Amino acid sequence: MARDYYGVLGVSREATDAEIKKAYRQLAMQSHPDRNPGDKDAEERFKEANEAYAVLSDPDRRAHFDRFGTAGPGAGPGFGDAGFGSLFEDIFENFFSGAPRGRRSRAVQGEDLQYELKLALEEAAAGIDTKIQIPRLEACEACGGGGVEAGSRLETCGLCHGRGEVRRSHGFLTVAQPCPKCQGSGQLNTHPCAQCRGEGRRRAERLLAVKIPPGVEDGMQLRLSGEGSGGLRGGPPGDLYVLLRIREHDLFVRDGADLHCDVPVSFPQLALGAELVVPVLNGTTTLRIPAGSQPHAILRLRGKGMPRLRQRGHGDACYRLVLEVPHTLNEPQREALAAFESAGRSARGPLTAAFLERMKKLLG
């Protein structure tokens, strides 16, 4: 009596071809001998699954099984069905690192490189054209990047005969794997270039021109395509990433496109108003302090900040008024301040008046 192939795959008799295929795939992946070394039960389940799918995936064999309960002529774990072979190949390619069939390309893309470029704030504002010296690997001139000595050529691998893969049998199962001798390339370099030792590239230094646009910020990167290390055995080069670092400024702190600066001022300048000479990038300008300005007030000069990257206009220059109290006073200063305090006792400011009012409420 033949096995119940539907029961082996865990599907109903009304299962579609897609459901049968999915069930077989799952069962075969679970019970494959390579995943269960030494497990006889798993090996037996694997064989049963193969036999069940070989019957149920064939319309004539399935019809015969449904009618008579037997597999019919040609039953057993065969591989005559083209669809079965395609599914089988698709399932088990995952067991061997997804190795591609056929010859592998010898060429390998070069590594990406990073270069750190430090800029002054003024340079970041104006944008500059500069040059940088890059150490990298470049294609060997002696062999043209191929890695083979001049006058020689690559030889066909004797183990895989140029196919790039070898086939190994696991019982009735045959699986293709990358050739261990040529690493899947199908060719051997028996006469490597003496200059680059067969790698196809050598160390070199290259002077590159770099254009920095106005308004760049700290931490930004510029990508120079194809300016990284050269590829292995004729492969394409990698890219160069220029990492921008903006040096700390002596006066300004940057916030996006705005520049912030602390300006020390005296009490008379805040009270009476004043005009001060203040710094801007690459120069100075005049800042007007309105009379009655308070400590830590921020005054803005529009458009005196950093240019906006890839946009029109500039940010602002922002000046915070920092009250500087003298540590010592001469006699005329002391007398003048005493007279000012005496004259202002009856005319308290709004902050002082509000503070005294809150104290009265608190103390009853």
C-alpha positions in Angstrom: 0.0 0.0 0.0 1.4 3.4 -1.0 1.9 6.1 1.6 -0.7 8.8 2.0 1.2 11.5 0.2 -1.2 14.2 1.3 -0.6 13.3 4.9 3.2 13.3 4.3 3.1 16.9 3.1 0.3 17.9 5.6 -2.2 19.1 3.0 -5.8 18.2 2.1 -6.8 16.3 -1.0 -8.3 19.5 -2.4 -4.9 21.4 -2.0 -3.9 23.5 -5.0 -0.5 23.1 -6.8 0.7 26.2 -5.0 -0.3 24.9 -1.6 1.5 21.6 -2.3 4.6 23.3 -3.5 4.7 25.5 -0.3 4.2 22.6 2.0 6.9 20.6 0.3 9.3 23.5 0.5 8.8 24.0 4.2 9.1 20.3 5.0 12.2 19.9 2.9 13.9 22.8 4.5 13.2 21.5 8.0 14.3 17.9 7.3 17.2 18.4 4.9 20.2 16.1 5.9 22.6 19.0 5.9 20.6 20.7 8.6 20.2 17.5 10.6 23.5 15.6 10.4 23.3 12.1 11.7 19.5 12.3 12.2 18.1 9.2 10.5 14.5 10.2 11.1 15.0 13.6 9.5 16.6 11.9 6.5 13.6 9.5 6.2 11.2 12.4 6.3 13.2 14.2 3.7 13.0 11.2 1.3 9.2 10.8 2.0 8.7 14.5 1.2 10.6 14.1 -2.1 8.6 11.1 -3.1 5.3 12.7 -2.1 6.0 15.9 -4.1 7.2 13.9 -7.1 3.8 12.3 -7.3 1.5 15.1 -6.3 3.3 17.7 -8.5 2.6 15.5 -11.6 -1.1 15.8 -12.8 -1.2 12.3 -14.2 0.4 10.6 -11.1 -1.8 12.6 -8.8 -4.9 11.6 -10.6 -3.8 8.0 -10.5 -3.1 8.2 -6.8 -6.5 9.9 -6.1 -8.3 7.1 -8.0 -6.4 4.0 -7.0 -4.5 5.0 -3.9 -1.2 4.1 -5.5 1.5 6.2 -7.1 1.3 4.4 -10.4 4.0 3.8 -13.0 7.3 5.7 -12.4 6.6 6.4 -8.7 9.4 7.0 -6.3 11.8 9.8 -5.5 12.5 10.6 -9.1 13.6 13.9 -10.6 12.2 13.6 -14.1 9.8 16.5 -13.7 11.3 19.8 -14.9 9.2 21.8 -12.4 10.4 19.7 -9.5 14.0 20.2 -10.5 13.5 24.0 -10.7 11.9 24.1 -7.2 14.6 21.8 -5.8 17.3 24.1 -7.0 15.5 27.2 -5.6 15.0 25.6 -2.2 18.5 24.5 -1.5 20.6 27.4 -2.8 20.1 28.9 0.7 22.1 26.0 2.3 25.3 27.2 0.6 25.3 30.9 1.3 23.2 31.7 -1.7 26.2 31.1 -4.0 25.4 32.2 -7.5 25.6 29.6 -10.2 28.3 29.8 -12.8 31.6 31.7 -12.8 32.1 34.6 -10.4 33.5 37.8 -11.5 37.1 38.4 -10.4 36.6 42.2 -10.3 35.8 43.8 -6.9 34.9 47.4 -6.3 37.4 49.5 -4.4 36.9 50.7 -0.8 35.3 54.1 0.0 37.6 56.6 1.8 37.0 59.5 4.2 39.1 62.6 4.6 38.6 65.1 7.4 38.9 68.7 6.2 39.0 71.5 8.9 37.7 75.0 8.0 37.7 78.4 9.7 34.2 79.9 10.2 35.1 82.6 7.6 36.0 79.9 5.1 32.7 78.1 5.7 30.9 81.4 5.1 32.7 82.4 1.9 33.2 79.0 0.4 36.7 78.0 -0.9 38.5 76.1 -3.6 41.2 74.0 -2.0 43.3 70.9 -2.6 43.8 67.8 -0.5 46.4 65.0 -0.5 44.8 61.6 -0.5 46.7 58.3 0.2 44.9 55.5 -1.6 45.2 52.3 -3.7 45.3 52.8 -7.4 45.4 50.5 -10.4 48.9 49.0 -11.0 50.4 50.5 -14.1 52.6 47.5 -14.7 49.7 45.1 -15.2 46.9 47.6 -16.0 45.0 46.5 -12.9 44.6 42.9 -14.0 47.1 41.5 -11.5 48.8 39.3 -14.2 52.4 39.6 -15.2 52.9 41.3 -18.6 53.0 38.6 -21.3 51.0 36.1 -19.2 47.3 35.5 -18.8 44.9 33.8 -16.5 44.6 30.0 -16.8 41.5 27.9 -16.6 41.0 26.2 -13.2 41.7 22.5 -13.5 39.3 21.6 -10.7 36.1 23.1 -12.0 37.3 23.4 -15.7 36.4 27.0 -15.8 32.8 26.7 -14.6 33.5 28.4 -11.3 31.5 25.7 -9.4 31.9 22.1 -8.4 29.1 19.6 -7.7 28.9 17.4 -4.6 26.6 14.5 -4.1 24.6 13.9 -0.8 23.0 10.5 -1.4 20.7 11.0 -4.4 21.0 14.8 -3.9 23.6 16.8 -6.0 24.4 20.4 -5.1 26.6 23.0 -6.8 29.1 25.0 -4.7 31.7 27.7 -5.6 35.0 26.1 -6.6 37.3 26.1 -3.6 40.4 26.4 -5.7 39.6 29.4 -7.8 37.0 30.9 -5.4 34.3 30.7 -8.1 36.1 32.7 -10.7 36.9 29.7 -13.0 40.4 31.1 -13.6 43.8 31.0 -11.8 46.5 33.6 -11.7 49.6 31.5 -11.9 51.9 34.4 -12.9 51.0 37.3 -10.6 52.3 40.7 -11.3 55.6 41.3 -9.4 54.8 45.0 -8.8 51.4 44.5 -7.1 51.7 40.8 -6.2 48.6 39.9 -8.2 46.3 42.4 -6.5 46.1 44.7 -9.4 46.7 47.9 -7.4 49.4 49.8 -5.6 49.6 52.5 -2.9 49.8 56.1 -4.2 49.1 59.7 -3.1 46.8 61.9 -5.2 46.3 65.6 -5.1 42.6 66.4 -5.6 40.8 69.7 -6.0 37.8 70.3 -3.8 35.2 73.0 -4.0 33.5 74.0 -0.7 30.2 75.9 -1.3 29.3 78.8 1.0 27.3 78.0 4.1 28.4 74.5 4.9 28.0 73.3 8.4 30.1 71.2 10.8 29.7 67.4 10.1 28.6 67.7 6.5 30.2 65.4 3.9 31.0 66.0 0.2 31.1 62.9 -2.0 33.6 62.7 -4.8 32.6 59.8 -7.0 35.3 57.4 -8.1 38.0 59.1 -6.0 38.3 56.3 -3.4 40.6 53.3 -3.7 40.9 51.5 -7.0 39.1 48.2 -7.5 40.6 44.8 -7.2 41.5 43.0 -10.5 40.1 45.7 -12.7 37.0 46.5 -10.5 35.6 50.1 -10.4 37.0 52.5 -7.8 35.2 53.5 -4.6 34.1 57.0 -3.6 35.8 59.6 -1.4 33.8 61.4 1.3 35.2 64.7 2.5 34.1 65.3 6.2 33.9 69.0 7.0 34.9 70.2 10.5 34.4 73.9 11.4 36.9 75.2 13.9 35.6 77.0 17.0 35.6 80.8 16.6 37.0 83.3 19.1 33.9 85.5 19.1 31.0 83.8 17.4 28.9 80.8 18.2 27.0 79.4 15.2 23.3 78.4 15.3 22.3 77.4 11.8 22.7 80.5 9.7 22.7 82.9 12.8 25.9 84.0 14.6 25.8 84.8 18.3 28.2 87.1 20.2 28.4 88.4 23.8 29.1 92.1 24.0 30.1 93.6 27.4 28.4 96.9 28.2 28.3 99.3 31.2 25.3 100.5 33.2 25.3 104.0 31.7 25.4 102.5 28.1 22.3 100.5 28.9 20.5 103.3 30.6 21.4 106.2 28.3 21.9 104.2 25.1 25.1 104.0 23.0 26.6 103.1 19.7 29.3 100.4 19.8 31.7 99.0 17.3 31.0 95.2 17.1 32.6 92.4 15.0 31.0 90.8 12.0 32.6 88.1 9.8 35.6 89.7 8.0 35.2 93.1 9.6 33.3 95.4 12.0 30.1 97.4 12.1 28.2 99.8 14.4 25.5 98.4 16.8 23.1 100.9 18.3 21.9 100.2 21.9 18.6 101.8 22.7 18.3 103.7 25.9 16.8 101.6 28.8 18.1 98.3 27.3 18.1 95.5 29.9 21.0 93.1 30.6 21.0 90.0 28.4 18.8 91.6 25.8 19.7 90.4 22.3 20.0 92.8 19.4 20.0 91.6 15.8 21.7 92.9 12.7 19.7 91.4 9.9 21.6 89.6 7.1 25.0 89.8 8.8 25.2 86.1 9.6 26.1 83.0 7.6 24.9 82.4 4.0 22.1 79.9 3.8 23.4 76.7 2.0 21.8 76.3 -1.4 19.3 79.1 -0.6 19.2 82.9 -0.9 20.0 85.3 1.8 22.0 85.2 5.1 21.2 84.7 8.7 21.5 87.3 11.4 24.3 88.5 13.7 22.9 88.4 17.3 24.5 90.4 20.1 23.7 89.7 23.7 24.2 92.6 26.1 26.3 91.5 29.1 26.4 94.0 31.9 29.9 94.4 33.3 30.1 95.8 36.9 33.5 97.3 37.8 35.3 95.6 40.7 36.7 98.9 42.0 35.6 102.5 41.7 37.6 105.8 42.0 36.3 108.6 44.2 34.5 110.6 41.4 32.7 107.4 40.2 31.7 106.5 43.8 30.3 110.0 44.4 28.4 110.0 41.1 26.8 106.7 41.8 25.9 107.7 45.3 24.2 110.8 43.9 22.4 108.7 41.3 21.1 106.3 44.0 20.0 109.1 46.2 18.1 110.9 43.4 16.3 107.7 42.4 15.0 106.4 45.7 11.6 107.9 45.2 11.4 106.7 41.6 11.6 103.0 41.7 11.5 101.0 38.4 8.7 98.6 37.6 10.7 95.5 38.5 11.6 96.8 41.9 8.0 98.0 42.6 6.6 94.6 41.6 9.1 92.8 43.8 8.3 94.9 46.9 4.6 94.4 46.3 5.0 90.6 46.3 7.0 90.8 49.5 4.3 92.7 51.2 1.7 90.1 50.3 4.0 87.3 51.4 4.8 88.8 54.8 1.2 90.2 55.4 
